[in-house]
Amino acid sequence: MDGMGYDYSSMMAERRKIALLIEWSRAYGRGVLAGIANYVKAHETWKIYQTERRLCDGAPGWLKNWQGDGVIARIENDELLRAIRKLDVPVVDLFEHQSTEGIPGVITDNRAIAHRAADHLIERGLEHFAYCGLPGIYSSEARGACFVEYLNRAGHEISVYDNPRQSGSAFISTSEDYELRCEETVASWVSSLPKPVGLMACNDLRAHQVLMACSDQNIAVPEELAVIGVDNDELICELCHPPLTSIEQDCEGVGYQAAALLDRLLDGETPPVEPIRIEPLAVVPRQSTDIVAIGDADVAAAVHFIRGHACDGILVSDVVQHVQVSRSTLERRFSKLLGRSPKAEILRVRLDRVKYLLSMTDYPLAKIAQLAGFEYMESMCECFKRTTGQTPGKFRSEGRS
């Protein structure tokens, strides 16, 4: 098979030959594959066949003459569907659509995803909400419908993005590419939203497009528009400006349960009529939703300035000069709306930066202090321990363990 067969089991008779047709190009697919690998290692009864794939790829050439026992696939297109049906073996599909009638599936729970996103935005104190999906894509439409229904029942109105010039493709990647070329449409829609607003995007890449539109339109994130994505693709989330809050799906759980289902089908179990739905793990908060909704324009501007420049070593006097109100007025309104002073907000942002640098780098404390806006390493360490109850060194070691 030209190196396409990978033997994960010890030498056993009658090992089942399983084809995995799942993309390596996205964090979701790689997570699913990790879950399947966990199942294979635990049961030691499979021999795996796979090649590197993208989500939109059709059937690989080797599949036509492959003599195997079962398939786990993300069936995004009809070509792949036809090729798989010709094999006449048990199949588990991991892609969300309506065109694979008769093939059992394991998918993420879109309702739970939408509810987690809505609850997170509600907890930020927001009253206006919006959804930006990929029009015509099944999973995106499902998440949007659940998001709208959930917030409608809570008495909220929701603005939903609808591009009249849709791509006409059922491929997620094609629709993403098309929407990126329609950035002026997204920017116009984002500009029209009431502010402040909490926005859910159907996935992280879509959220990244929204954040770029906000940058082009000088819309402050998260003060005017708080954004949450789906998938928690760390590379995309950290490339966003500001870093993107996202919902982490249980990709490994999807993969593991798909493998378990395929084994049951191979043992003769009747396929389930409804797909097995796997709930998401958690909301992973980052700066794109780090806000308590602020109706005061001066305080919102001050918060935005602080979060953008706290690590540059600014003082409260710099904030006062930026918003052009008296210090006493700003401090009074800050305390009323946020429950803390401008100085405390500056320190909070700096300490968040310290935590990030401790977790993600091997920088010495002196450099971290400099990057976080502290004049002296000693003052950073003192503030950190007073606030967290830990020294920076202990925080770093515990986080890595």
Contacts in CASP RR format, 6 or more apart in sequence:
PFRMAT RR
TARGET T0000
AUTHOR 0000-0000-0000
METHOD contacts of the structure
MODEL  1
MDGMGYDYSSMMAERRKIALLIEWSRAYGRGVLAGIANYVKAHETWKIYQ
TERRLCDGAPGWLKNWQGDGVIARIENDELLRAIRKLDVPVVDLFEHQST
EGIPGVITDNRAIAHRAADHLIERGLEHFAYCGLPGIYSSEARGACFVEY
LNRAGHEISVYDNPRQSGSAFISTSEDYELRCEETVASWVSSLPKPVGLM
ACNDLRAHQVLMACSDQNIAVPEELAVIGVDNDELICELCHPPLTSIEQD
CEGVGYQAAALLDRLLDGETPPVEPIRIEPLAVVPRQSTDIVAIGDADVA
AAVHFIRGHACDGILVSDVVQHVQVSRSTLERRFSKLLGRSPKAEILRVR
LDRVKYLLSMTDYPLAKIAQLAGFEYMESMCECFKRTTGQTPGKFRSEGR
S
1 49 0 8 1.000
1 62 0 8 1.000
1 66 0 8 1.000
2 62 0 8 1.000
4 49 0 8 1.000
4 50 0 8 1.000
4 51 0 8 1.000
4 62 0 8 1.000
5 47 0 8 1.000
5 48 0 8 1.000
5 49 0 8 1.000
5 50 0 8 1.000
6 47 0 8 1.000
6 48 0 8 1.000
6 49 0 8 1.000
6 50 0 8 1.000
7 15 0 8 1.000
7 47 0 8 1.000
7 48 0 8 1.000
8 37 0 8 1.000
8 40 0 8 1.000
8 41 0 8 1.000
8 44 0 8 1.000
8 46 0 8 1.000
8 47 0 8 1.000
8 48 0 8 1.000
9 15 0 8 1.000
9 40 0 8 1.000
9 44 0 8 1.000
9 45 0 8 1.000
9 46 0 8 1.000
9 47 0 8 1.000
10 44 0 8 1.000
12 44 0 8 1.000
12 45 0 8 1.000
15 45 0 8 1.000
15 46 0 8 1.000
15 47 0 8 1.000
16 45 0 8 1.000
16 46 0 8 1.000
16 47 0 8 1.000
16 69 0 8 1.000
16 70 0 8 1.000
16 263 0 8 1.000
16 266 0 8 1.000
17 46 0 8 1.000
17 47 0 8 1.000
17 49 0 8 1.000
17 67 0 8 1.000
17 68 0 8 1.000
17 69 0 8 1.000
17 70 0 8 1.000
18 46 0 8 1.000
18 47 0 8 1.000
18 48 0 8 1.000
18 49 0 8 1.000
18 68 0 8 1.000
18 69 0 8 1.000
18 70 0 8 1.000
18 71 0 8 1.000
18 72 0 8 1.000
18 262 0 8 1.000
19 49 0 8 1.000
19 50 0 8 1.000
19 63 0 8 1.000
19 66 0 8 1.000
19 68 0 8 1.000
19 70 0 8 1.000
19 71 0 8 1.000
19 72 0 8 1.000
19 73 0 8 1.000
20 33 0 8 1.000
20 36 0 8 1.000
20 48 0 8 1.000
20 49 0 8 1.000
20 50 0 8 1.000
20 71 0 8 1.000
20 72 0 8 1.000
20 73 0 8 1.000
21 50 0 8 1.000
21 53 0 8 1.000
21 59 0 8 1.000
21 60 0 8 1.000
21 63 0 8 1.000
21 71 0 8 1.000
21 72 0 8 1.000
21 73 0 8 1.000
21 74 0 8 1.000
21 75 0 8 1.000
21 80 0 8 1.000
21 84 0 8 1.000
22 29 0 8 1.000
22 32 0 8 1.000
22 33 0 8 1.000
22 36 0 8 1.000
22 50 0 8 1.000
22 53 0 8 1.000
22 72 0 8 1.000
22 73 0 8 1.000
22 74 0 8 1.000
22 94 0 8 1.000
23 29 0 8 1.000
23 53 0 8 1.000
23 54 0 8 1.000
23 55 0 8 1.000
23 57 0 8 1.000
23 74 0 8 1.000
24 30 0 8 1.000
24 33 0 8 1.000
24 52 0 8 1.000
24 53 0 8 1.000
24 54 0 8 1.000
25 53 0 8 1.000
25 54 0 8 1.000
25 55 0 8 1.000
26 55 0 8 1.000
26 231 0 8 1.000
26 233 0 8 1.000
27 231 0 8 1.000
27 232 0 8 1.000
27 233 0 8 1.000
27 234 0 8 1.000
27 235 0 8 1.000
27 236 0 8 1.000
27 251 0 8 1.000
28 231 0 8 1.000
28 233 0 8 1.000
28 249 0 8 1.000
28 251 0 8 1.000
29 74 0 8 1.000
29 251 0 8 1.000
30 251 0 8 1.000
31 251 0 8 1.000
31 252 0 8 1.000
31 255 0 8 1.000
32 74 0 8 1.000
32 94 0 8 1.000
32 251 0 8 1.000
32 252 0 8 1.000
32 254 0 8 1.000
32 255 0 8 1.000
32 258 0 8 1.000
33 255 0 8 1.000
34 251 0 8 1.000
34 252 0 8 1.000
34 255 0 8 1.000
35 251 0 8 1.000
35 252 0 8 1.000
35 253 0 8 1.000
35 254 0 8 1.000
35 255 0 8 1.000
35 256 0 8 1.000
35 259 0 8 1.000
36 48 0 8 1.000
36 72 0 8 1.000
36 255 0 8 1.000
36 256 0 8 1.000
36 258 0 8 1.000
36 259 0 8 1.000
38 252 0 8 1.000
38 256 0 8 1.000
39 255 0 8 1.000
39 256 0 8 1.000
39 259 0 8 1.000
39 260 0 8 1.000
40 46 0 8 1.000
40 48 0 8 1.000
40 259 0 8 1.000
43 263 0 8 1.000
45 263 0 8 1.000
46 259 0 8 1.000
49 62 0 8 1.000
49 66 0 8 1.000
49 68 0 8 1.000
51 60 0 8 1.000
51 62 0 8 1.000
53 60 0 8 1.000
54 173 0 8 1.000
55 74 0 8 1.000
55 76 0 8 1.000
55 171 0 8 1.000
55 172 0 8 1.000
55 173 0 8 1.000
56 76 0 8 1.000
56 77 0 8 1.000
56 171 0 8 1.000
56 172 0 8 1.000
56 173 0 8 1.000
56 174 0 8 1.000
57 80 0 8 1.000
58 77 0 8 1.000
58 79 0 8 1.000
58 80 0 8 1.000
58 83 0 8 1.000
59 79 0 8 1.000
59 80 0 8 1.000
59 82 0 8 1.000
59 83 0 8 1.000
59 84 0 8 1.000
63 83 0 8 1.000
63 84 0 8 1.000
63 87 0 8 1.000
64 83 0 8 1.000
66 87 0 8 1.000
68 87 0 8 1.000
68 89 0 8 1.000
69 89 0 8 1.000
69 90 0 8 1.000
69 266 0 8 1.000
70 87 0 8 1.000
70 89 0 8 1.000
70 90 0 8 1.000
70 91 0 8 1.000
70 262 0 8 1.000
70 266 0 8 1.000
71 84 0 8 1.000
71 87 0 8 1.000
71 89 0 8 1.000
71 90 0 8 1.000
71 91 0 8 1.000
71 92 0 8 1.000
71 262 0 8 1.000
72 91 0 8 1.000
72 92 0 8 1.000
72 94 0 8 1.000
72 255 0 8 1.000
72 258 0 8 1.000
72 259 0 8 1.000
72 262 0 8 1.000
73 80 0 8 1.000
73 84 0 8 1.000
73 91 0 8 1.000
73 92 0 8 1.000
73 93 0 8 1.000
73 94 0 8 1.000
73 95 0 8 1.000
74 93 0 8 1.000
74 94 0 8 1.000
74 95 0 8 1.000
75 81 0 8 1.000
75 84 0 8 1.000
75 93 0 8 1.000
75 95 0 8 1.000
75 97 0 8 1.000
75 100 0 8 1.000
75 103 0 8 1.000
76 95 0 8 1.000
76 97 0 8 1.000
76 170 0 8 1.000
76 171 0 8 1.000
76 172 0 8 1.000
77 170 0 8 1.000
77 171 0 8 1.000
78 99 0 8 1.000
81 99 0 8 1.000
81 100 0 8 1.000
84 91 0 8 1.000
90 262 0 8 1.000
90 265 0 8 1.000
90 266 0 8 1.000
90 271 0 8 1.000
91 103 0 8 1.000
91 104 0 8 1.000
91 262 0 8 1.000
92 103 0 8 1.000
92 104 0 8 1.000
92 105 0 8 1.000
92 106 0 8 1.000
92 258 0 8 1.000
92 261 0 8 1.000
92 262 0 8 1.000
92 265 0 8 1.000
93 100 0 8 1.000
93 103 0 8 1.000
93 104 0 8 1.000
93 105 0 8 1.000
94 105 0 8 1.000
94 106 0 8 1.000
94 107 0 8 1.000
94 254 0 8 1.000
94 255 0 8 1.000
94 258 0 8 1.000
95 107 0 8 1.000
96 107 0 8 1.000
96 108 0 8 1.000
96 110 0 8 1.000
96 138 0 8 1.000
96 139 0 8 1.000
96 142 0 8 1.000
97 138 0 8 1.000
97 139 0 8 1.000
97 170 0 8 1.000
98 138 0 8 1.000
102 271 0 8 1.000
103 271 0 8 1.000
104 261 0 8 1.000
104 265 0 8 1.000
104 271 0 8 1.000
104 272 0 8 1.000
104 275 0 8 1.000
104 276 0 8 1.000
105 258 0 8 1.000
105 261 0 8 1.000
105 272 0 8 1.000
105 275 0 8 1.000
105 276 0 8 1.000
106 254 0 8 1.000
106 255 0 8 1.000
106 257 0 8 1.000
106 258 0 8 1.000
106 261 0 8 1.000
106 275 0 8 1.000
106 276 0 8 1.000
106 278 0 8 1.000
107 254 0 8 1.000
107 275 0 8 1.000
107 276 0 8 1.000
107 277 0 8 1.000
107 278 0 8 1.000
108 139 0 8 1.000
108 249 0 8 1.000
108 250 0 8 1.000
108 254 0 8 1.000
108 277 0 8 1.000
108 278 0 8 1.000
108 279 0 8 1.000
108 280 0 8 1.000
109 277 0 8 1.000
109 278 0 8 1.000
109 279 0 8 1.000
109 280 0 8 1.000
110 139 0 8 1.000
110 142 0 8 1.000
110 143 0 8 1.000
110 146 0 8 1.000
111 146 0 8 1.000
112 277 0 8 1.000
112 279 0 8 1.000
112 280 0 8 1.000
113 143 0 8 1.000
113 146 0 8 1.000
113 230 0 8 1.000
113 247 0 8 1.000
113 249 0 8 1.000
113 280 0 8 1.000
114 143 0 8 1.000
114 144 0 8 1.000
114 146 0 8 1.000
114 147 0 8 1.000
114 150 0 8 1.000
114 200 0 8 1.000
115 146 0 8 1.000
115 150 0 8 1.000
116 247 0 8 1.000
116 280 0 8 1.000
116 282 0 8 1.000
116 283 0 8 1.000
117 147 0 8 1.000
117 200 0 8 1.000
117 228 0 8 1.000
117 229 0 8 1.000
117 230 0 8 1.000
117 247 0 8 1.000
117 283 0 8 1.000
118 129 0 8 1.000
118 147 0 8 1.000
118 150 0 8 1.000
118 151 0 8 1.000
118 154 0 8 1.000
118 200 0 8 1.000
120 228 0 8 1.000
120 245 0 8 1.000
120 283 0 8 1.000
120 285 0 8 1.000
120 289 0 8 1.000
121 129 0 8 1.000
121 198 0 8 1.000
121 199 0 8 1.000
121 200 0 8 1.000
121 226 0 8 1.000
121 228 0 8 1.000
121 289 0 8 1.000
122 154 0 8 1.000
124 198 0 8 1.000
124 222 0 8 1.000
124 226 0 8 1.000
124 289 0 8 1.000
124 291 0 8 1.000
124 292 0 8 1.000
124 293 0 8 1.000
125 292 0 8 1.000
125 293 0 8 1.000
126 196 0 8 1.000
126 197 0 8 1.000
126 198 0 8 1.000
126 226 0 8 1.000
126 293 0 8 1.000
127 156 0 8 1.000
127 293 0 8 1.000
128 156 0 8 1.000
128 157 0 8 1.000
128 159 0 8 1.000
128 193 0 8 1.000
128 194 0 8 1.000
128 195 0 8 1.000
128 196 0 8 1.000
128 197 0 8 1.000
128 198 0 8 1.000
129 147 0 8 1.000
129 151 0 8 1.000
129 156 0 8 1.000
129 157 0 8 1.000
129 158 0 8 1.000
129 159 0 8 1.000
129 197 0 8 1.000
129 198 0 8 1.000
129 199 0 8 1.000
129 200 0 8 1.000
130 158 0 8 1.000
130 159 0 8 1.000
130 160 0 8 1.000
130 161 0 8 1.000
130 193 0 8 1.000
130 197 0 8 1.000
130 198 0 8 1.000
130 199 0 8 1.000
130 200 0 8 1.000
131 143 0 8 1.000
131 144 0 8 1.000
131 147 0 8 1.000
131 148 0 8 1.000
131 158 0 8 1.000
131 159 0 8 1.000
131 160 0 8 1.000
131 161 0 8 1.000
131 199 0 8 1.000
131 200 0 8 1.000
131 201 0 8 1.000
131 202 0 8 1.000
132 161 0 8 1.000
132 186 0 8 1.000
132 189 0 8 1.000
132 199 0 8 1.000
132 200 0 8 1.000
132 201 0 8 1.000
132 202 0 8 1.000
132 206 0 8 1.000
132 207 0 8 1.000
132 210 0 8 1.000
133 140 0 8 1.000
133 143 0 8 1.000
133 144 0 8 1.000
133 161 0 8 1.000
133 201 0 8 1.000
133 202 0 8 1.000
133 206 0 8 1.000
134 140 0 8 1.000
134 172 0 8 1.000
134 175 0 8 1.000
134 176 0 8 1.000
134 179 0 8 1.000
134 202 0 8 1.000
134 203 0 8 1.000
134 206 0 8 1.000
135 141 0 8 1.000
135 161 0 8 1.000
135 162 0 8 1.000
135 163 0 8 1.000
135 166 0 8 1.000
135 175 0 8 1.000
136 166 0 8 1.000
136 168 0 8 1.000
136 170 0 8 1.000
136 175 0 8 1.000
137 170 0 8 1.000
137 172 0 8 1.000
137 175 0 8 1.000
137 202 0 8 1.000
138 170 0 8 1.000
139 172 0 8 1.000
139 202 0 8 1.000
140 202 0 8 1.000
140 203 0 8 1.000
140 206 0 8 1.000
143 200 0 8 1.000
143 202 0 8 1.000
143 230 0 8 1.000
144 160 0 8 1.000
144 200 0 8 1.000
144 202 0 8 1.000
147 158 0 8 1.000
147 200 0 8 1.000
148 158 0 8 1.000
148 160 0 8 1.000
151 158 0 8 1.000
152 158 0 8 1.000
159 189 0 8 1.000
159 192 0 8 1.000
159 193 0 8 1.000
159 194 0 8 1.000
159 197 0 8 1.000
161 186 0 8 1.000
161 189 0 8 1.000
163 179 0 8 1.000
163 182 0 8 1.000
163 185 0 8 1.000
163 186 0 8 1.000
165 182 0 8 1.000
165 185 0 8 1.000
166 175 0 8 1.000
166 178 0 8 1.000
167 174 0 8 1.000
167 175 0 8 1.000
167 177 0 8 1.000
167 178 0 8 1.000
167 179 0 8 1.000
168 175 0 8 1.000
169 175 0 8 1.000
169 178 0 8 1.000
172 203 0 8 1.000
176 205 0 8 1.000
176 206 0 8 1.000
176 209 0 8 1.000
179 186 0 8 1.000
179 206 0 8 1.000
179 209 0 8 1.000
180 209 0 8 1.000
183 209 0 8 1.000
183 212 0 8 1.000
183 213 0 8 1.000
183 216 0 8 1.000
186 209 0 8 1.000
186 210 0 8 1.000
186 213 0 8 1.000
187 213 0 8 1.000
187 216 0 8 1.000
187 217 0 8 1.000
190 199 0 8 1.000
190 210 0 8 1.000
190 213 0 8 1.000
190 214 0 8 1.000
190 217 0 8 1.000
190 219 0 8 1.000
190 225 0 8 1.000
191 217 0 8 1.000
191 219 0 8 1.000
193 199 0 8 1.000
193 225 0 8 1.000
195 219 0 8 1.000
195 224 0 8 1.000
195 225 0 8 1.000
196 223 0 8 1.000
196 224 0 8 1.000
196 225 0 8 1.000
196 226 0 8 1.000
196 291 0 8 1.000
196 293 0 8 1.000
196 294 0 8 1.000
196 295 0 8 1.000
196 300 0 8 1.000
197 224 0 8 1.000
197 225 0 8 1.000
197 226 0 8 1.000
198 225 0 8 1.000
198 226 0 8 1.000
198 227 0 8 1.000
198 228 0 8 1.000
198 289 0 8 1.000
199 210 0 8 1.000
199 225 0 8 1.000
199 226 0 8 1.000
199 227 0 8 1.000
199 228 0 8 1.000
200 228 0 8 1.000
200 229 0 8 1.000
200 230 0 8 1.000
201 207 0 8 1.000
201 209 0 8 1.000
201 210 0 8 1.000
201 227 0 8 1.000
201 228 0 8 1.000
201 229 0 8 1.000
201 230 0 8 1.000
202 229 0 8 1.000
202 230 0 8 1.000
203 229 0 8 1.000
203 230 0 8 1.000
203 231 0 8 1.000
204 229 0 8 1.000
204 230 0 8 1.000
204 231 0 8 1.000
204 232 0 8 1.000
204 233 0 8 1.000
204 236 0 8 1.000
204 237 0 8 1.000
204 244 0 8 1.000
204 246 0 8 1.000
205 233 0 8 1.000
205 236 0 8 1.000
206 229 0 8 1.000
207 227 0 8 1.000
207 228 0 8 1.000
207 229 0 8 1.000
207 230 0 8 1.000
207 240 0 8 1.000
207 244 0 8 1.000
207 246 0 8 1.000
207 288 0 8 1.000
208 236 0 8 1.000
208 239 0 8 1.000
208 240 0 8 1.000
208 244 0 8 1.000
210 227 0 8 1.000
211 221 0 8 1.000
211 227 0 8 1.000
211 240 0 8 1.000
211 241 0 8 1.000
211 242 0 8 1.000
211 244 0 8 1.000
211 288 0 8 1.000
213 219 0 8 1.000
214 220 0 8 1.000
214 221 0 8 1.000
214 224 0 8 1.000
214 225 0 8 1.000
214 227 0 8 1.000
215 241 0 8 1.000
219 225 0 8 1.000
220 300 0 8 1.000
220 301 0 8 1.000
220 304 0 8 1.000
221 227 0 8 1.000
221 242 0 8 1.000
221 288 0 8 1.000
222 242 0 8 1.000
222 287 0 8 1.000
222 288 0 8 1.000
222 289 0 8 1.000
222 290 0 8 1.000
222 291 0 8 1.000
223 291 0 8 1.000
223 294 0 8 1.000
223 300 0 8 1.000
223 301 0 8 1.000
223 303 0 8 1.000
223 304 0 8 1.000
224 300 0 8 1.000
226 245 0 8 1.000
226 288 0 8 1.000
226 289 0 8 1.000
226 291 0 8 1.000
227 244 0 8 1.000
227 245 0 8 1.000
227 288 0 8 1.000
227 289 0 8 1.000
228 244 0 8 1.000
228 245 0 8 1.000
228 246 0 8 1.000
228 247 0 8 1.000
228 283 0 8 1.000
228 288 0 8 1.000
228 289 0 8 1.000
229 244 0 8 1.000
229 245 0 8 1.000
229 246 0 8 1.000
229 247 0 8 1.000
230 246 0 8 1.000
230 247 0 8 1.000
230 249 0 8 1.000
230 280 0 8 1.000
231 246 0 8 1.000
231 247 0 8 1.000
231 248 0 8 1.000
231 249 0 8 1.000
232 246 0 8 1.000
232 247 0 8 1.000
232 248 0 8 1.000
232 249 0 8 1.000
232 284 0 8 1.000
233 246 0 8 1.000
236 244 0 8 1.000
237 243 0 8 1.000
237 244 0 8 1.000
237 245 0 8 1.000
237 246 0 8 1.000
237 284 0 8 1.000
237 286 0 8 1.000
240 288 0 8 1.000
242 286 0 8 1.000
242 287 0 8 1.000
242 288 0 8 1.000
242 290 0 8 1.000
242 307 0 8 1.000
243 286 0 8 1.000
243 287 0 8 1.000
243 288 0 8 1.000
244 286 0 8 1.000
244 288 0 8 1.000
245 283 0 8 1.000
245 284 0 8 1.000
245 285 0 8 1.000
245 286 0 8 1.000
245 287 0 8 1.000
245 288 0 8 1.000
245 289 0 8 1.000
245 290 0 8 1.000
246 283 0 8 1.000
246 284 0 8 1.000
246 286 0 8 1.000
247 280 0 8 1.000
247 282 0 8 1.000
247 283 0 8 1.000
247 284 0 8 1.000
248 280 0 8 1.000
248 281 0 8 1.000
248 282 0 8 1.000
248 283 0 8 1.000
248 284 0 8 1.000
249 278 0 8 1.000
249 280 0 8 1.000
249 281 0 8 1.000
250 278 0 8 1.000
250 279 0 8 1.000
250 280 0 8 1.000
250 281 0 8 1.000
253 278 0 8 1.000
254 278 0 8 1.000
257 276 0 8 1.000
257 278 0 8 1.000
261 272 0 8 1.000
261 276 0 8 1.000
265 271 0 8 1.000
287 307 0 8 1.000
290 307 0 8 1.000
291 303 0 8 1.000
292 337 0 8 1.000
292 338 0 8 1.000
294 300 0 8 1.000
294 303 0 8 1.000
294 337 0 8 1.000
294 338 0 8 1.000
295 337 0 8 1.000
296 333 0 8 1.000
296 337 0 8 1.000
298 323 0 8 1.000
298 325 0 8 1.000
298 330 0 8 1.000
298 333 0 8 1.000
299 330 0 8 1.000
299 333 0 8 1.000
299 334 0 8 1.000
299 337 0 8 1.000
299 338 0 8 1.000
301 322 0 8 1.000
301 323 0 8 1.000
302 319 0 8 1.000
302 322 0 8 1.000
302 323 0 8 1.000
302 330 0 8 1.000
302 334 0 8 1.000
302 342 0 8 1.000
303 338 0 8 1.000
303 345 0 8 1.000
305 314 0 8 1.000
305 318 0 8 1.000
305 319 0 8 1.000
305 322 0 8 1.000
305 323 0 8 1.000
306 314 0 8 1.000
306 319 0 8 1.000
306 342 0 8 1.000
306 345 0 8 1.000
306 346 0 8 1.000
306 349 0 8 1.000
307 349 0 8 1.000
308 349 0 8 1.000
309 318 0 8 1.000
310 345 0 8 1.000
310 346 0 8 1.000
310 349 0 8 1.000
310 350 0 8 1.000
310 353 0 8 1.000
310 373 0 8 1.000
311 349 0 8 1.000
311 350 0 8 1.000
311 353 0 8 1.000
311 371 0 8 1.000
311 372 0 8 1.000
311 373 0 8 1.000
312 373 0 8 1.000
313 373 0 8 1.000
313 375 0 8 1.000
314 346 0 8 1.000
315 346 0 8 1.000
316 327 0 8 1.000
316 341 0 8 1.000
316 342 0 8 1.000
316 343 0 8 1.000
316 346 0 8 1.000
317 327 0 8 1.000
319 330 0 8 1.000
319 342 0 8 1.000
319 346 0 8 1.000
320 326 0 8 1.000
320 327 0 8 1.000
320 330 0 8 1.000
320 342 0 8 1.000
323 330 0 8 1.000
330 342 0 8 1.000
331 341 0 8 1.000
331 342 0 8 1.000
334 340 0 8 1.000
334 341 0 8 1.000
334 342 0 8 1.000
334 345 0 8 1.000
335 341 0 8 1.000
338 345 0 8 1.000
340 348 0 8 1.000
347 383 0 8 1.000
347 387 0 8 1.000
350 372 0 8 1.000
350 373 0 8 1.000
350 374 0 8 1.000
350 380 0 8 1.000
350 383 0 8 1.000
351 372 0 8 1.000
351 383 0 8 1.000
351 384 0 8 1.000
351 387 0 8 1.000
351 388 0 8 1.000
353 371 0 8 1.000
353 372 0 8 1.000
353 373 0 8 1.000
354 368 0 8 1.000
354 369 0 8 1.000
354 372 0 8 1.000
354 380 0 8 1.000
354 384 0 8 1.000
354 392 0 8 1.000
355 395 0 8 1.000
357 363 0 8 1.000
357 368 0 8 1.000
357 371 0 8 1.000
357 372 0 8 1.000
358 368 0 8 1.000
358 392 0 8 1.000
358 393 0 8 1.000
358 395 0 8 1.000
358 396 0 8 1.000
359 396 0 8 1.000
359 399 0 8 1.000
359 400 0 8 1.000
361 368 0 8 1.000
363 371 0 8 1.000
365 377 0 8 1.000
365 380 0 8 1.000
365 381 0 8 1.000
365 392 0 8 1.000
365 393 0 8 1.000
366 377 0 8 1.000
368 377 0 8 1.000
368 380 0 8 1.000
368 392 0 8 1.000
369 375 0 8 1.000
369 376 0 8 1.000
369 377 0 8 1.000
369 379 0 8 1.000
369 380 0 8 1.000
372 380 0 8 1.000
374 380 0 8 1.000
374 383 0 8 1.000
380 392 0 8 1.000
381 391 0 8 1.000
381 392 0 8 1.000
384 390 0 8 1.000
384 391 0 8 1.000
384 392 0 8 1.000
384 395 0 8 1.000
385 391 0 8 1.000
385 392 0 8 1.000
388 395 0 8 1.000
390 398 0 8 1.000
END
